[in-house]
Amino acid sequence: MGRRNRQTLVPGVRRALDEFKGEVMAKQGYKVDPQDPNNVKYEVAREQGIPLKKGYNGSLSSEEAGKVGGPIGGNMVKEMIRMAQEQLKNK
């Protein structure tokens, strides 16, 4: 199986997504580096006891990867839904 293409559909949106991730995870009580909000995944991994490191992490199981990415992505989706509901309410 080949590597996944992690390019965004909208060019230039990666930085905004990382900033949003940082904002959401800071609200959840995580320490977020404003210069690199994507690094919050290492704090989540430490909290879960998962040996995530910079670079290649091919030895992680899909369960371990999900324990890191799930809380991050799940909280981002919850916040986007909350924002959309707020916008609909204000119309």
KAMO-V840079 format. One record per residue. N is the residue number from 1. SS is DSSP state (@ for helix, = for strand, . for the rest). PHI is phi in whole degrees, 0 to 359 (* if undefined). OMEGA is omega in whole degrees, 0 to 359 (none if undefined). Layout:
((N;SS;PHI;OMEGA) (N;SS;PHI;OMEGA))
This chain:
((1;.;*;182) (2;.;281;177) (3;.;288;179) (4;.;280;176) (5;.;274;184) (6;.;260;178) (7;.;280;178) (8;.;279;179) (9;.;288;180) (10;.;256;181) (11;.;301;175) (12;.;84;184) (13;.;271;184) (14;@;305;182) (15;@;297;179) (16;@;296;178) (17;@;295;178) (18;@;296;178) (19;@;295;178) (20;@;298;177) (21;@;303;179) (22;@;298;179) (23;@;298;182) (24;@;296;183) (25;@;288;175) (26;@;295;176) (27;@;296;179) (28;.;275;176) (29;.;98;179) (30;.;272;173) (31;.;281;183) (32;.;237;176) (33;.;280;182) (34;.;298;179) (35;.;284;179) (36;.;213;183) (37;@;298;180) (38;@;295;181) (39;@;290;178) (40;@;300;180) (41;@;298;179) (42;@;288;176) (43;@;291;177) (44;@;298;180) (45;@;297;178) (46;@;300;180) (47;@;300;181) (48;@;273;182) (49;.;75;183) (50;.;254;185) (51;.;280;178) (52;.;282;179) (53;.;226;176) (54;.;294;180) (55;.;94;186) (56;.;286;179) (57;.;233;183) (58;.;296;180) (59;.;277;178) (60;.;286;175) (61;.;281;178) (62;@;295;177) (63;@;296;179) (64;@;296;179) (65;@;299;179) (66;@;294;178) (67;@;291;177) (68;@;271;185) (69;@;286;182) (70;@;301;179) (71;@;297;181) (72;@;291;181) (73;@;296;180) (74;@;298;178) (75;@;291;177) (76;@;295;180) (77;@;295;178) (78;@;302;180) (79;@;292;178) (80;@;296;177) (81;@;295;178) (82;@;300;180) (83;@;296;180) (84;@;295;178) (85;@;297;178) (86;@;296;178) (87;@;296;178) (88;@;294;180) (89;@;294;182) (90;.;277;180) (91;.;279;none))
